[in-house]
């Protein structure tokens, strides 16, 4: 399976999503990455079994400097990683989103067209 994309940008998107999942889950908790073809798109998912993201924060998770308060001490970032991911994915005419349940984990997903429009 192949897609037309800026490899460096998409690699950085995946790295950011995986890094966030690892950073915000406890040691020994599983983080998974999957890629699947769906018609003329490719869907990538980063799935963790971490604390999940409360509903009141989901609407701004991809906004510049949007961070979740109350995260583990010492694990705070700049609040720009997910904003970068959103901008990079949208520049490829794709979509990025989040499914999450508090106490059960989160799935960040990216849908990219196989061919650039």
N, CA, C and O atoms as a GROMACS GRO file, in nm:
protein
  468
    1UNK      N    1   0.085  -0.117   0.000
    1UNK     CA    2   0.000   0.000   0.000
    1UNK      C    3   0.089   0.123   0.000
    1UNK      O    4   0.186   0.131   0.076
    2UNK      N    5   0.057   0.218  -0.085
    2UNK     CA    6   0.138   0.339  -0.096
    2UNK      C    7   0.047   0.460  -0.107
    2UNK      O    8  -0.065   0.451  -0.158
    3UNK      N    9   0.096   0.572  -0.057
    3UNK     CA   10   0.024   0.698  -0.072
    3UNK      C   11   0.121   0.804  -0.122
    3UNK      O   12   0.242   0.797  -0.097
    4UNK      N   13   0.067   0.903  -0.192
    4UNK     CA   14   0.146   1.017  -0.235
    4UNK      C   15   0.143   1.118  -0.121
    4UNK      O   16   0.037   1.171  -0.087
    5UNK      N   17   0.259   1.145  -0.062
    5UNK     CA   18   0.262   1.238   0.050
    5UNK      C   19   0.403   1.291   0.070
    5UNK      O   20   0.500   1.241   0.012
    6UNK      N   21   0.413   1.392   0.153
    6UNK     CA   22   0.542   1.439   0.200
    6UNK      C   23   0.582   1.344   0.313
    6UNK      O   24   0.531   1.354   0.424
    7UNK      N   25   0.671   1.254   0.282
    7UNK     CA   26   0.708   1.148   0.376
    7UNK      C   27   0.756   1.204   0.510
    7UNK      O   28   0.719   1.152   0.616
    8UNK      N   29   0.836   1.308   0.506
    8UNK     CA   30   0.889   1.365   0.631
    8UNK      C   31   0.776   1.419   0.719
    8UNK      O   32   0.778   1.400   0.841
    9UNK      N   33   0.679   1.486   0.660
    9UNK     CA   34   0.567   1.540   0.739
    9UNK      C   35   0.482   1.430   0.799
    9UNK      O   36   0.447   1.435   0.917
   10UNK      N   37   0.447   1.330   0.719
   10UNK     CA   38   0.361   1.223   0.769
   10UNK      C   39   0.436   1.138   0.871
   10UNK      O   40   0.376   1.091   0.968
   11UNK      N   41   0.565   1.119   0.852
   11UNK     CA   42   0.646   1.048   0.952
   11UNK      C   43   0.642   1.124   1.084
   11UNK      O   44   0.629   1.063   1.191
   12UNK      N   45   0.652   1.257   1.078
   12UNK     CA   46   0.647   1.338   1.199
   12UNK      C   47   0.509   1.332   1.265
   12UNK      O   48   0.500   1.331   1.388
   13UNK      N   49   0.402   1.327   1.187
   13UNK     CA   50   0.267   1.311   1.243
   13UNK      C   51   0.260   1.180   1.322
   13UNK      O   52   0.215   1.179   1.437
   14UNK      N   53   0.303   1.072   1.260
   14UNK     CA   54   0.299   0.941   1.326
   14UNK      C   55   0.386   0.942   1.451
   14UNK      O   56   0.346   0.891   1.555
   15UNK      N   57   0.504   0.999   1.441
   15UNK     CA   58   0.596   1.007   1.555
   15UNK      C   59   0.534   1.086   1.670
   15UNK      O   60   0.543   1.046   1.786
   16UNK      N   61   0.470   1.200   1.638
   16UNK     CA   62   0.404   1.279   1.742
   16UNK      C   63   0.291   1.202   1.809
   16UNK      O   64   0.279   1.202   1.932
   17UNK      N   65   0.208   1.136   1.729
   17UNK     CA   66   0.095   1.063   1.786
   17UNK      C   67   0.143   0.946   1.873
   17UNK      O   68   0.090   0.924   1.982
   18UNK      N   69   0.242   0.872   1.824
   18UNK     CA   70   0.297   0.762   1.904
   18UNK      C   71   0.366   0.815   2.030
   18UNK      O   72   0.349   0.758   2.138
   19UNK      N   73   0.442   0.924   2.017
   19UNK     CA   74   0.510   0.983   2.132
   19UNK      C   75   0.412   1.028   2.239
   19UNK      O   76   0.435   1.005   2.358
   20UNK      N   77   0.302   1.092   2.197
   20UNK     CA   78   0.200   1.133   2.294
   20UNK      C   79   0.138   1.014   2.364
   20UNK      O   80   0.118   1.016   2.486
   21UNK      N   81   0.109   0.910   2.289
   21UNK     CA   82   0.048   0.791   2.349
   21UNK      C   83   0.140   0.730   2.454
   21UNK      O   84   0.097   0.694   2.563
   22UNK      N   85   0.267   0.719   2.420
   22UNK     CA   86   0.364   0.661   2.514
   22UNK      C   87   0.382   0.753   2.635
   22UNK      O   88   0.389   0.706   2.748
   23UNK      N   89   0.390   0.883   2.610
   23UNK     CA   90   0.413   0.980   2.717
   23UNK      C   91   0.298   0.983   2.817
   23UNK      O   92   0.321   1.005   2.936
   24UNK      N   93   0.177   0.961   2.771
   24UNK     CA   94   0.061   0.976   2.858
   24UNK      C   95   0.000   0.844   2.904
   24UNK      O   96  -0.113   0.841   2.952
   25UNK      N   97   0.074   0.734   2.888
   25UNK     CA   98   0.030   0.607   2.942
   25UNK      C   99   0.134   0.557   3.040
   25UNK      O  100   0.252   0.592   3.031
   26UNK      N  101   0.090   0.477   3.133
   26UNK     CA  102   0.183   0.423   3.233
   26UNK      C  103   0.271   0.315   3.172
   26UNK      O  104   0.236   0.254   3.070
   27UNK      N  105   0.384   0.293   3.235
   27UNK     CA  106   0.476   0.188   3.189
   27UNK      C  107   0.402   0.054   3.186
   27UNK      O  108   0.325   0.022   3.276
   28UNK      N  109   0.427  -0.023   3.083
   28UNK     CA  110   0.366  -0.154   3.070
   28UNK      C  111   0.230  -0.153   3.002
   28UNK      O  112   0.174  -0.259   2.974
   29UNK      N  113   0.175  -0.035   2.976
   29UNK     CA  114   0.046  -0.025   2.908
   29UNK      C  115   0.070  -0.027   2.758
   29UNK      O  116   0.163   0.036   2.708
   30UNK      N  117  -0.012  -0.100   2.687
   30UNK     CA  118   0.005  -0.120   2.545
   30UNK      C  119  -0.032   0.002   2.461
   30UNK      O  120  -0.132   0.069   2.487
   31UNK      N  121   0.050   0.029   2.362
   31UNK     CA  122   0.023   0.129   2.259
   31UNK      C  123   0.034   0.056   2.125
   31UNK      O  124   0.134  -0.012   2.100
   32UNK      N  125  -0.068   0.069   2.042
   32UNK     CA  126  -0.068   0.000   1.912
   32UNK      C  127  -0.077   0.100   1.798
   32UNK      O  128  -0.131   0.209   1.814
   33UNK      N  129  -0.024   0.060   1.685
   33UNK     CA  130  -0.031   0.139   1.563
   33UNK      C  131  -0.084   0.049   1.453
   33UNK      O  132  -0.037  -0.063   1.435
   34UNK      N  133  -0.184   0.098   1.379
   34UNK     CA  134  -0.237   0.018   1.269
   34UNK      C  135  -0.253   0.105   1.144
   34UNK      O  136  -0.272   0.227   1.152
   35UNK      N  137  -0.245   0.039   1.030
   35UNK     CA  138  -0.265   0.104   0.901
   35UNK      C  139  -0.353   0.012   0.819
   35UNK      O  140  -0.330  -0.109   0.812
   36UNK      N  141  -0.455   0.070   0.757
   36UNK     CA  142  -0.541  -0.010   0.670
   36UNK      C  143  -0.587   0.073   0.550
   36UNK      O  144  -0.599   0.195   0.557
   37UNK      N  145  -0.611   0.002   0.442
   37UNK     CA  146  -0.663   0.064   0.321
   37UNK      C  147  -0.814   0.064   0.327
   37UNK      O  148  -0.876  -0.036   0.362
   38UNK      N  149  -0.874   0.177   0.293
   38UNK     CA  150  -1.019   0.186   0.281
   38UNK      C  151  -1.051   0.259   0.152
   38UNK      O  152  -1.050   0.382   0.148
   39UNK      N  153  -1.078   0.184   0.048
   39UNK     CA  154  -1.106   0.246  -0.081
   39UNK      C  155  -0.987   0.324  -0.130
   39UNK      O  156  -0.878   0.271  -0.146
   40UNK      N  157  -1.010   0.453  -0.155
   40UNK     CA  158  -0.901   0.538  -0.205
   40UNK      C  159  -0.833   0.616  -0.094
   40UNK      O  160  -0.771   0.720  -0.119
   41UNK      N  161  -0.844   0.566   0.029
   41UNK     CA  162  -0.778   0.630   0.143
   41UNK      C  163  -0.699   0.527   0.223
   41UNK      O  164  -0.715   0.406   0.208
   42UNK      N  165  -0.612   0.580   0.308
   42UNK     CA  166  -0.537   0.499   0.403
   42UNK      C  167  -0.571   0.553   0.541
   42UNK      O  168  -0.568   0.674   0.563
   43UNK      N  169  -0.602   0.463   0.634
   43UNK     CA  170  -0.638   0.502   0.770
   43UNK      C  171  -0.528   0.452   0.864
   43UNK      O  172  -0.497   0.333   0.869
   44UNK      N  173  -0.472   0.546   0.939
   44UNK     CA  174  -0.371   0.512   1.040
   44UNK      C  175  -0.432   0.539   1.177
   44UNK      O  176  -0.502   0.638   1.196
   45UNK      N  177  -0.404   0.450   1.272
   45UNK     CA  178  -0.456   0.468   1.407
   45UNK      C  179  -0.346   0.444   1.510
   45UNK      O  180  -0.265   0.353   1.495
   46UNK      N  181  -0.344   0.527   1.613
   46UNK     CA  182  -0.260   0.506   1.730
   46UNK      C  183  -0.357   0.483   1.845
   46UNK      O  184  -0.437   0.570   1.880
   47UNK      N  185  -0.349   0.365   1.902
   47UNK     CA  186  -0.445   0.321   2.003
   47UNK      C  187  -0.371   0.295   2.133
   47UNK      O  188  -0.273   0.220   2.136
   48UNK      N  189  -0.419   0.359   2.240
   48UNK     CA  190  -0.356   0.334   2.370
   48UNK      C  191  -0.461   0.292   2.472
   48UNK      O  192  -0.582   0.308   2.450
   49UNK      N  193  -0.414   0.238   2.580
   49UNK     CA  194  -0.500   0.196   2.691
   49UNK      C  195  -0.473   0.284   2.812
   49UNK      O  196  -0.478   0.238   2.926
   50UNK      N  197  -0.445   0.411   2.784
   50UNK     CA  198  -0.413   0.507   2.889
   50UNK      C  199  -0.536   0.563   2.958
   50UNK      O  200  -0.642   0.501   2.956
   51UNK      N  201  -0.521   0.681   3.019
   51UNK     CA  202  -0.628   0.737   3.100
   51UNK      C  203  -0.746   0.791   3.020
   51UNK      O  204  -0.852   0.815   3.076
   52UNK      N  205  -0.730   0.809   2.890
   52UNK     CA  206  -0.838   0.867   2.810
   52UNK      C  207  -0.841   1.017   2.825
   52UNK      O  208  -0.773   1.074   2.910
   53UNK      N  209  -0.922   1.081   2.742
   53UNK     CA  210  -0.932   1.227   2.741
   53UNK      C  211  -1.076   1.264   2.774
   53UNK      O  212  -1.169   1.222   2.705
   54UNK      N  213  -1.095   1.342   2.880
   54UNK     CA  214  -1.230   1.382   2.919
   54UNK      C  215  -1.301   1.458   2.807
   54UNK      O  216  -1.237   1.533   2.733
   55UNK      N  217  -1.432   1.440   2.793
   55UNK     CA  218  -1.508   1.505   2.685
   55UNK      C  219  -1.491   1.656   2.680
   55UNK      O  220  -1.490   1.714   2.571
   56UNK      N  221  -1.477   1.720   2.794
   56UNK     CA  222  -1.468   1.867   2.795
   56UNK      C  223  -1.339   1.919   2.733
   56UNK      O  224  -1.329   2.039   2.707
   57UNK      N  225  -1.240   1.833   2.708
   57UNK     CA  226  -1.114   1.877   2.647
   57UNK      C  227  -1.102   1.837   2.501
   57UNK      O  228  -1.016   1.889   2.429
   58UNK      N  229  -1.186   1.746   2.455
   58UNK     CA  230  -1.171   1.693   2.319
   58UNK      C  231  -1.190   1.797   2.211
   58UNK      O  232  -1.125   1.789   2.107
   59UNK      N  233  -1.276   1.894   2.232
   59UNK     CA  234  -1.304   1.993   2.128
   59UNK      C  235  -1.184   2.083   2.100
   59UNK      O  236  -1.177   2.144   1.994
   60UNK      N  237  -1.091   2.093   2.195
   60UNK     CA  238  -0.977   2.182   2.173
   60UNK      C  239  -0.841   2.111   2.172
   60UNK      O  240  -0.737   2.175   2.178
   61UNK      N  241  -0.845   1.981   2.164
   61UNK     CA  242  -0.720   1.903   2.170
   61UNK      C  243  -0.625   1.934   2.054
   61UNK      O  244  -0.504   1.924   2.069
   62UNK      N  245  -0.680   1.973   1.937
   62UNK     CA  246  -0.596   2.002   1.821
   62UNK      C  247  -0.568   2.152   1.805
   62UNK      O  248  -0.503   2.193   1.710
   63UNK      N  249  -0.618   2.234   1.899
   63UNK     CA  250  -0.595   2.378   1.893
   63UNK      C  251  -0.455   2.412   1.943
   63UNK      O  252  -0.398   2.340   2.025
   64UNK      N  253  -0.402   2.523   1.892
   64UNK     CA  254  -0.270   2.569   1.935
   64UNK      C  255  -0.271   2.591   2.085
   64UNK      O  256  -0.360   2.657   2.139
   65UNK      N  257  -0.173   2.536   2.153
   65UNK     CA  258  -0.153   2.545   2.298
   65UNK      C  259  -0.265   2.476   2.377
   65UNK      O  260  -0.274   2.494   2.499
   66UNK      N  261  -0.347   2.399   2.311
   66UNK     CA  262  -0.454   2.327   2.380
   66UNK      C  263  -0.397   2.206   2.451
   66UNK      O  264  -0.351   2.111   2.387
   67UNK      N  265  -0.400   2.209   2.583
   67UNK     CA  266  -0.349   2.098   2.661
   67UNK      C  267  -0.454   2.053   2.760
   67UNK      O  268  -0.549   2.126   2.790
   68UNK      N  269  -0.437   1.934   2.810
   68UNK     CA  270  -0.529   1.880   2.908
   68UNK      C  271  -0.473   1.908   3.047
   68UNK      O  272  -0.363   1.864   3.081
   69UNK      N  273  -0.550   1.979   3.125
   69UNK     CA  274  -0.506   2.010   3.261
   69UNK      C  275  -0.513   1.883   3.346
   69UNK      O  276  -0.593   1.793   3.320
   70UNK      N  277  -0.429   1.881   3.446
   70UNK     CA  278  -0.431   1.767   3.538
   70UNK      C  279  -0.357   1.645   3.488
   70UNK      O  280  -0.368   1.538   3.548
   71UNK      N  281  -0.281   1.658   3.380
   71UNK     CA  282  -0.201   1.545   3.334
   71UNK      C  283  -0.091   1.516   3.435
   71UNK      O  284  -0.066   1.596   3.525
   72UNK      N  285  -0.025   1.404   3.419
   72UNK     CA  286   0.079   1.365   3.512
   72UNK      C  287   0.188   1.472   3.519
   72UNK      O  288   0.227   1.528   3.416
   73UNK      N  289   0.235   1.498   3.638
   73UNK     CA  290   0.340   1.598   3.658
   73UNK      C  291   0.464   1.560   3.579
   73UNK      O  292   0.501   1.442   3.572
   74UNK      N  293   0.526   1.658   3.519
   74UNK     CA  294   0.649   1.635   3.445
   74UNK      C  295   0.628   1.582   3.304
   74UNK      O  296   0.725   1.553   3.235
   75UNK      N  297   0.504   1.570   3.260
   75UNK     CA  298   0.477   1.515   3.127
   75UNK      C  299   0.407   1.616   3.038
   75UNK      O  300   0.335   1.579   2.946
   76UNK      N  301   0.429   1.740   3.065
   76UNK     CA  302   0.363   1.844   2.988
   76UNK      C  303   0.446   1.881   2.865
   76UNK      O  304   0.569   1.884   2.872
   77UNK      N  305   0.380   1.908   2.755
   77UNK     CA  306   0.450   1.948   2.634
   77UNK      C  307   0.422   2.094   2.604
   77UNK      O  308   0.382   2.171   2.691
   78UNK      N  309   0.445   2.131   2.478
   78UNK     CA  310   0.426   2.270   2.438
   78UNK      C  311   0.282   2.300   2.400
   78UNK      O  312   0.241   2.416   2.397
   79UNK      N  313   0.206   2.196   2.370
   79UNK     CA  314   0.070   2.219   2.322
   79UNK      C  315   0.065   2.246   2.172
   79UNK      O  316  -0.036   2.294   2.121
   80UNK      N  317   0.174   2.216   2.102
   80UNK     CA  318   0.179   2.240   1.959
   80UNK      C  319   0.185   2.112   1.875
   80UNK      O  320   0.162   2.118   1.754
   81UNK      N  321   0.214   1.999   1.936
   81UNK     CA  322   0.231   1.875   1.862
   81UNK      C  323   0.107   1.833   1.785
   81UNK      O  324   0.115   1.800   1.666
   82UNK      N  325  -0.009   1.834   1.850
   82UNK     CA  326  -0.131   1.793   1.783
   82UNK      C  327  -0.178   1.899   1.684
   82UNK      O  328  -0.244   1.866   1.585
   83UNK      N  329  -0.146   2.025   1.711
   83UNK     CA  330  -0.178   2.131   1.615
   83UNK      C  331  -0.098   2.109   1.487
   83UNK      O  332  -0.152   2.119   1.377
   84UNK      N  333   0.030   2.077   1.502
   84UNK     CA  334   0.113   2.045   1.385
   84UNK      C  335   0.052   1.928   1.309
   84UNK      O  336   0.040   1.932   1.186
   85UNK      N  337   0.014   1.822   1.381
   85UNK     CA  338  -0.043   1.703   1.317
   85UNK      C  339  -0.166   1.741   1.234
   85UNK      O  340  -0.180   1.698   1.120
   86UNK      N  341  -0.254   1.820   1.293
   86UNK     CA  342  -0.376   1.862   1.223
   86UNK      C  343  -0.342   1.941   1.097
   86UNK      O  344  -0.398   1.915   0.991
   87UNK      N  345  -0.251   2.036   1.108
   87UNK     CA  346  -0.214   2.117   0.992
   87UNK      C  347  -0.149   2.032   0.881
   87UNK      O  348  -0.180   2.050   0.764
   88UNK      N  349  -0.062   1.941   0.920
   88UNK     CA  350   0.007   1.855   0.822
   88UNK      C  351  -0.092   1.763   0.752
   88UNK      O  352  -0.085   1.744   0.631
   89UNK      N  353  -0.183   1.705   0.828
   89UNK     CA  354  -0.283   1.614   0.770
   89UNK      C  355  -0.376   1.692   0.677
   89UNK      O  356  -0.406   1.646   0.567
   90UNK      N  357  -0.422   1.808   0.720
   90UNK     CA  358  -0.511   1.888   0.636
   90UNK      C  359  -0.440   1.937   0.510
   90UNK      O  360  -0.503   1.951   0.405
   91UNK      N  361  -0.310   1.963   0.518
   91UNK     CA  362  -0.233   2.002   0.399
   91UNK      C  363  -0.230   1.890   0.295
   91UNK      O  364  -0.210   1.915   0.176
   92UNK      N  365  -0.251   1.767   0.341
   92UNK     CA  366  -0.257   1.650   0.252
   92UNK      C  367  -0.401   1.616   0.216
   92UNK      O  368  -0.428   1.509   0.162
   93UNK      N  369  -0.494   1.706   0.245
   93UNK     CA  370  -0.637   1.687   0.217
   93UNK      C  371  -0.693   1.567   0.294
   93UNK      O  372  -0.781   1.496   0.246
   94UNK      N  373  -0.640   1.546   0.415
   94UNK     CA  374  -0.685   1.437   0.499
   94UNK      C  375  -0.761   1.487   0.620
   94UNK      O  376  -0.790   1.606   0.633
   95UNK      N  377  -0.792   1.394   0.708
   95UNK     CA  378  -0.863   1.424   0.831
   95UNK      C  379  -0.791   1.360   0.948
   95UNK      O  380  -0.726   1.256   0.933
   96UNK      N  381  -0.802   1.423   1.064
   96UNK     CA  382  -0.747   1.368   1.187
   96UNK      C  383  -0.854   1.380   1.294
   96UNK      O  384  -0.931   1.477   1.296
   97UNK      N  385  -0.858   1.283   1.383
   97UNK     CA  386  -0.959   1.288   1.488
   97UNK      C  387  -0.922   1.201   1.606
   97UNK      O  388  -0.814   1.141   1.611
   98UNK      N  389  -1.013   1.197   1.700
   98UNK     CA  390  -0.990   1.129   1.826
   98UNK      C  391  -1.117   1.061   1.873
   98UNK      O  392  -1.225   1.119   1.867
   99UNK      N  393  -1.102   0.939   1.919
   99UNK     CA  394  -1.208   0.868   1.991
   99UNK      C  395  -1.146   0.832   2.125
   99UNK      O  396  -1.036   0.778   2.131
  100UNK      N  397  -1.216   0.863   2.233
  100UNK     CA  398  -1.157   0.840   2.365
  100UNK      C  399  -1.265   0.812   2.467
  100UNK      O  400  -1.378   0.861   2.459
  101UNK      N  401  -1.228   0.731   2.564
  101UNK     CA  402  -1.315   0.703   2.678
  101UNK      C  403  -1.230   0.708   2.804
  101UNK      O  404  -1.131   0.637   2.816
  102UNK      N  405  -1.271   0.793   2.897
  102UNK     CA  406  -1.194   0.810   3.021
  102UNK      C  407  -1.181   0.674   3.090
  102UNK      O  408  -1.279   0.602   3.108
  103UNK      N  409  -1.058   0.643   3.129
  103UNK     CA  410  -1.029   0.517   3.198
  103UNK      C  411  -1.007   0.399   3.106
  103UNK      O  412  -0.968   0.292   3.152
  104UNK      N  413  -1.030   0.416   2.977
  104UNK     CA  414  -1.016   0.305   2.884
  104UNK      C  415  -0.918   0.331   2.771
  104UNK      O  416  -0.873   0.237   2.705
  105UNK      N  417  -0.882   0.458   2.747
  105UNK     CA  418  -0.783   0.487   2.645
  105UNK      C  419  -0.835   0.574   2.534
  105UNK      O  420  -0.949   0.620   2.534
  106UNK      N  421  -0.747   0.596   2.437
  106UNK     CA  422  -0.775   0.685   2.324
  106UNK      C  423  -0.729   0.623   2.194
  106UNK      O  424  -0.634   0.544   2.190
  107UNK      N  425  -0.797   0.661   2.088
  107UNK     CA  426  -0.756   0.626   1.953
  107UNK      C  427  -0.749   0.754   1.873
  107UNK      O  428  -0.850   0.821   1.851
  108UNK      N  429  -0.630   0.789   1.829
  108UNK     CA  430  -0.611   0.901   1.737
  108UNK      C  431  -0.606   0.839   1.598
  108UNK      O  432  -0.532   0.743   1.575
  109UNK      N  433  -0.683   0.894   1.506
  109UNK     CA  434  -0.689   0.839   1.370
  109UNK      C  435  -0.660   0.947   1.267
  109UNK      O  436  -0.692   1.065   1.286
  110UNK      N  437  -0.600   0.903   1.158
  110UNK     CA  438  -0.566   0.989   1.046
  110UNK      C  439  -0.615   0.919   0.919
  110UNK      O  440  -0.587   0.801   0.897
  111UNK      N  441  -0.687   0.993   0.836
  111UNK     CA  442  -0.733   0.941   0.707
  111UNK      C  443  -0.668   1.026   0.599
  111UNK      O  444  -0.685   1.148   0.596
  112UNK      N  445  -0.593   0.962   0.511
  112UNK     CA  446  -0.524   1.032   0.403
  112UNK      C  447  -0.564   0.972   0.269
  112UNK      O  448  -0.578   0.850   0.256
  113UNK      N  449  -0.582   1.057   0.168
  113UNK     CA  450  -0.606   1.004   0.034
  113UNK      C  451  -0.480   0.937  -0.019
  113UNK      O  452  -0.369   0.980   0.013
  114UNK      N  453  -0.496   0.833  -0.098
  114UNK     CA  454  -0.379   0.765  -0.155
  114UNK      C  455  -0.309   0.853  -0.258
  114UNK      O  456  -0.186   0.847  -0.272
  115UNK      N  457  -0.386   0.932  -0.328
  115UNK     CA  458  -0.328   1.020  -0.431
  115UNK      C  459  -0.358   1.164  -0.394
  115UNK      O  460  -0.466   1.196  -0.345
  116UNK      N  461  -0.260   1.251  -0.420
  116UNK     CA  462  -0.281   1.394  -0.394
  116UNK      C  463  -0.381   1.450  -0.493
  116UNK      O  464  -0.373   1.423  -0.613
  117UNK      N  465  -0.477   1.528  -0.443
  117UNK     CA  466  -0.576   1.590  -0.534
  117UNK      C  467  -0.511   1.692  -0.626
  117UNK      O  468  -0.580   1.752  -0.709
   0.00000   0.00000   0.00000
